[in-house]
Amino acid sequence: MAQTAAKTAAVSTTVYSVLLAISAVHLLNDSMQSAISALFPILKQSLGLTFTQVGLITFAMNITASVLQPAVGWYSDVRPRPSVLPIGVCFTFLGIVSLAVAPNFALVLCSVIAIGIGSAVFHPESSRVAYLAAGSKRGLAQSIFQVGGNIGSSLGPIMTAVLFVPLGQFGVIWLAFAAMAGIIIQVYVANWYRQQQLLPRAKGKGKAAAGGVGLTRRQVSAAIAILILLTFSKNVYSAGITSFYSFYLIGDYGLSVERAQLYLFAFLAASALGTFVGGPLADRYGRRNIIWVSILGAAPFSLLLPYADLFWSGVLCVGAGFVMSSAFSIIVVYAQELLPGKVGLVSGLFFGLAFGLGGLGSVVLGSIADATSIAFIMKLCAFLPLIGIITVFLPKDEALRG
């Protein structure tokens, strides 16, 4: 009886030590992923890649994660497996080592596929851990978890300037130490997860059986479709900036690779800050309200960016990153409340969509860039945040609580 009470207390309060640990691994994981886009200027020159091939590298990693993550999430809802947490980072470790020595385009693709498998295992189970450790602060918990990933992603441009420009492709090998640190932390998280999983599982199933939300199945399906379109808007725009903004600055403003990467870092750092701010605001002011402000609110920045001078281009890029990034953690929490008891499936679906849409967007945008110009890509992407207007059709937060 005492043991059961202790478990109940552990999952009814916010467990910050676990949230910070899983966020730290997210930082390490996504910093290793960001090494791929950070390497693009180096790989394009050393391997003679086209913009289409640059997009295919992103696509190979992202589509792997996109396809596998919903399956991993569904399976984790049925049979949670704490042991897979460190195993996922092991795949990333293998991909990083292989990428450091890859002599051609084909082996680069194999390397990033291994990294994609690592992400597919990491994100659904880790998001489930964040849900279990959240207590009543689900928006904050998802933001803590995801801000680690955003900070890790923002380190890519810094790695280009510090590691890849002076050391070249082999500089990626230093990230193997980050992978080893991630494996060690995941062992700690897995031990906590193993102790907590049984009670939340039973609780989740009961909630799902009770119906969970005050919406019909058709309304839930429509809401999920809207969230998918919003995820499309955010991630294709982010893919356009992450993959091609540095080329835009180099070609249209004459910046060096190092300086262009600093502008990209500013965008990604602003995105990390926006992610952290969005969750607590959603807990206070409502999920739907903050999603609305986040996606559509980025439109003025994105629409002006292609026509600005260098200084204002940087300012507008930072503004777009900050405002738009605050949406994703809230979209995940909103979807989890739409489909109670399916935390892993929802997390896998939306993280998978984020990867898949970003990767597919990179391929399409890369092909268009080869046929037109990078400047045209910036103008094309500028209209994506306008999709945020469909947030008006999402059910209000009160409807989720029946």
N, C-alpha and C positions, 0 to 999 in steps of 0.2 A: 504493500500500500504506500509506504514511504517513497519507494522508488518510482511508482507511478506518479505521485504528486510532484516529485522533483522534475520528472519529464514534462509534466503539464506546465510547470512554472517556466521551464527552459524555453518552450515554444510560445508562451503567451506574452513574453517580453522580447524586446529587440536585443539580439545577441550581437553586439557591435564587434567583438573580437573575431567572430566568424565572418561577418560582413566585410571587415577590413582585410582579413586573410584572403577571401575569395576575390575581393577587388584587387588585391596585390597580384594575384595570379592572373587576373584578367589584364592587368597592366603589362605583365611580362609576356603573356600570350599575344596580345595585340601589338606590342612593340616588335615582336618577331614577325608578325604578319606585315606590319608597316614597313619592314625592311624590304619587302618585295617591291612596293611602289616607290620606295626611296631609291632602290637600285635601278629604276627604269632609265634615267639619263645615262648611267654607267653601262647597263646592258645594251641599250640601243646603240651606243657608240662601239662597244667592244665586240658585240655579236652581229652588228649590222641589221638590227631589227626594224621592221616597219611599224607604224602606229597601230596597224591591225594586229600584229604579233604582240605588241605591248598590251593591247586590250585582251588578247587571248590568254596571256599569262594570268591576268586578274580573273578572267572568266574561268580558267581551269581550277584555280583554287576555290573561287566562290561557288561555282556550280557543284563542286564536290561537297562542300559544306551545306549548300542549299538542299541537295537531295537527301543527304544522310541525317541532317538534324531533326526533321520531324519524326523520322523512324526511331532515332535515339530517344527523343522526347516521349513518344508514345510508349516505348518499352520501359522507360524509367517510371512512368505512371503505374504500370502493371507490376514491374519488379525492379525497384530501385537497387542500383549496384554502386555502392560507394567506391569500390575498388577501381572503377573505370576513370575516376577523377585523375589520379596520377598517370594512368595508362594513356589518356588523351594527350598529355603534355609530352609523353615519350615519342608519339608520332611527330609532333612538332619539332622535337629535338632532332630526329632523323632527317626531317625535311630541311632544317637549317644547315646541318652538316653537309648534306648533299648539294644544297644550293651554293654553298661556299666554293665548291670545286667543280660545279657543272660546266663542261666545256662547250655545250651547244644548246640550242633552243629546246630540243626534245628532252634533255635531262633537266633543264630548268622547269619544264612543264611537270615532269615526274616529281620533282622536289616540291613544287607548290601544291601538288595534289596531296602529298603526305601532310603538308601543313594544313590543308583543307580538312583532311580526316581528323587531325588533332582538334581543330576548331569545332567540328561536328560533334565530337564527343564532349568537349569542354563546355560549350555554352548551355545546352538544355539542362544537364545535371547541375551545373554551377548556378544557373538561374533558379532551379528548384531549391538548392541550398539557401539562396538569398530569400526565397519565399518563406522557407521554414524558419529562418532566423529573423524575419521581419517583425514579428509581433503584430501590432496594429499599424505600423508605419510602412506600409507596402510601397508607397511611392518613394519614400526616402531610401528604403532598402534597395530597390531596383536602381535608384540613382547612384548609391554608393557602389553597387556592383558594376554598373555600366560606366561610371566615371573613370574607373581604373582602366577599362578598355579604351576610352577616349584619350586618356593621358598617354597610354601606350602607343596609340595610333599617331599622336602628335609628335612622338619622338623620332619618327621616320625621317623627316627633313633634317633634324639635328644629326642623325646617324650618317646621312649623306655627306654633310659638311665635315664631320669629325672623323668618320671611318672610311666611307666608300670613295670619296674623292681622293684622299691620300693613299689608301690601301687597295682600292679597287674591290672587285667582287669577293675576294677572299676575306675581306674585313668582316663579312657576315659571320665568320666562325666564332667571333667573340660573343655572339648571342647564344651560343651553346651553353655558356655559363648561366644566362638568364633562364634557359630551359631547365637546367639542373636545379636552380633555385625554385622554379615553379613546381617541379616534381616533389621536392621536400615539403613545401607548403601544402600541396594537395594531399599529402599523406596525413597531415594534421587535420585538414578539413574533412577528409574521408572518415577519420576516427570519430569526429563529432557527428557527422551525418549518420554513421552506423548506429550511434546511440539514440538518435532522434527519429529515425525514419518510420518506425512502426506506428507511433501514435498519430503523426500528421497524415499518414496514408489512410488510416481508418477514418479519421475526421474528414478528409477530402472526399472519400467515397460516400460518406453519409450525406455530405452537402450536395454532392452531385445527384444522389438518389432523391433528395428532397426537392429538387428543381432549381434551387440556387438563386435565380433571378426572376423578376416579375415581367418577363418578356416571352412572346411566343417564339417558336423555333424559327419562323420566317423572319421575325424582327432580329433575332440573334444572327442569322445568316447574313442579312442585309448589313448589319453593323460590322460583322467580320469583313465583308467585302469592302466596305468603306475604309476600314483600318488598313486593309491590304493596299488600296489605292494610295492612301496617305504614306504608307511605307515605301511604295513605288516612287512617289514624288520626292521624298527625303533622300532615299538612297541612290537614285539615279543622279540627282543633283550633286550629292556628295561624291559619287564616283567620278563625275565630270571634273569636279574641282581637284580631287585627290590625284587622278591620273593625268590630267592635262593642264591644270592651271600653271604649273611650273614651266611647261613648254610655252604656254601663252606669254608668260612674263619674259622668258628668254627671247622668243621670236619677235614680240611686238614692242617690248620696252628695252631690249638689249641687255638684260640682266645676266650676270654670270650664274652658273649652276648653283653655287653656294648661296648667293643672295636670293635667288628664286625660291630655294628651299626654305629660307627663313620666312618668306611670306606665306608659304604653305604651312609652316609650323604655326604661324599666328592664327590661321584659319582653324587648324586642328586643336590648338590650345583653347581657342574660344569655344569650340564645339565641346570640349571636355568640361569647361566651366558651365556652359548652358545645360549640359546633361545633369550636372550636380544640382543646379538651381531648380530645374523643372520638376523633379520628384516631390520635394517639400512643398512647392507652390501648388502642385496638384492635390496633395493631402489636405491643404488648407482651402483652396479655392475651387476644387473640382477637376476631375480628369478631363472632361469634355471642354471646359473653358480654356485650359492651358494647351490642349491639343490644337484648338482653334487658333489661338494667338501664335503658337509656335510655327505651324506650317505656313499659314497665310501671311503671318507677320514677317516672314523672310522675303516676301515678294518685292517690296520696295528696294531692298538691298540688292537682290539678284538682278532686277531689271535695270538698275542704274550702273551696275558693275562694268559691263562691257564698254561703256562710253566714258568712263572716268579716266583721269590721269593716274600716274603711278601711285601717288600718295593716297588719293581717294579710292583707288582700286583696292589697296590694302585695307583701308578703313571699312569699306563696304563688304569685303570678303569676310572680315572678322565679324561684322554685324550679322551677316547671313549665317555664318557658322554658329554663333552664339544663340540666335533666336530659333533656328530650325532644329538644332540638336536637342533642345529641351523636350522634344516630343516623344522620342522613341521609348524611353523607359516608361512613360505614361501609357503609350499605346500597348505595351506588353502587359502592364497591370490591368488596364481596361479590358483587354481581351481575356485575361485570366479570370476576371470577374464575370465576363459574359459566359465563360465555359468553366464553372467551378468544378474542382476535382480533376482537371486536366492540365495541371501546371506545366508538366514536362512537355506535353504535346504542343501547347500554346507557345511556350518558350522556343521549342525547336522549330515550330512553324514560322514564327516571326523573325527569329535570328536567321533561320534558313532563307526566308524571303529577303532579308536585308543583304545577305551574302549573294544570293542568286540574282536579285535585281541589280545590285551593284556590279556584279560581274558581267551580266548580259548588257547592262548599260555601257560598260567600258568597251565591249566589243563593237556595239552599234556605233557609239560615238567615235571610236577609233577609225572605223571604216568611213564614216562621214568626214572625219578630219583628213584622211588620206585623199578623199575626193574633193574636198573644199579647202578649209583652213581651220586652224585652232581657234581663231577669232570668231568664226561662224559657230563653233561648238559653244563658246561662252554665251553667245547671243541666243542660241537654241535652248540651252539649259536654263536661261534666265526665266523662262515661262513656267517651269515645273512647279514652283511653289504655289502658283495660282490654283492648282488642284486642291489646295487646302480649303477652298470654299465649300467643298462637300461635307466638311465637318458639321455643318448645320443640320445634316440629316441623322447624325448619331443620336441615340437615346440619351436623355439627361441622366446624370449620375443617380438620381433618386430612383429611376426605373430599374437599375441594376440591383437595388436592394428590395425590390418588390413593393 
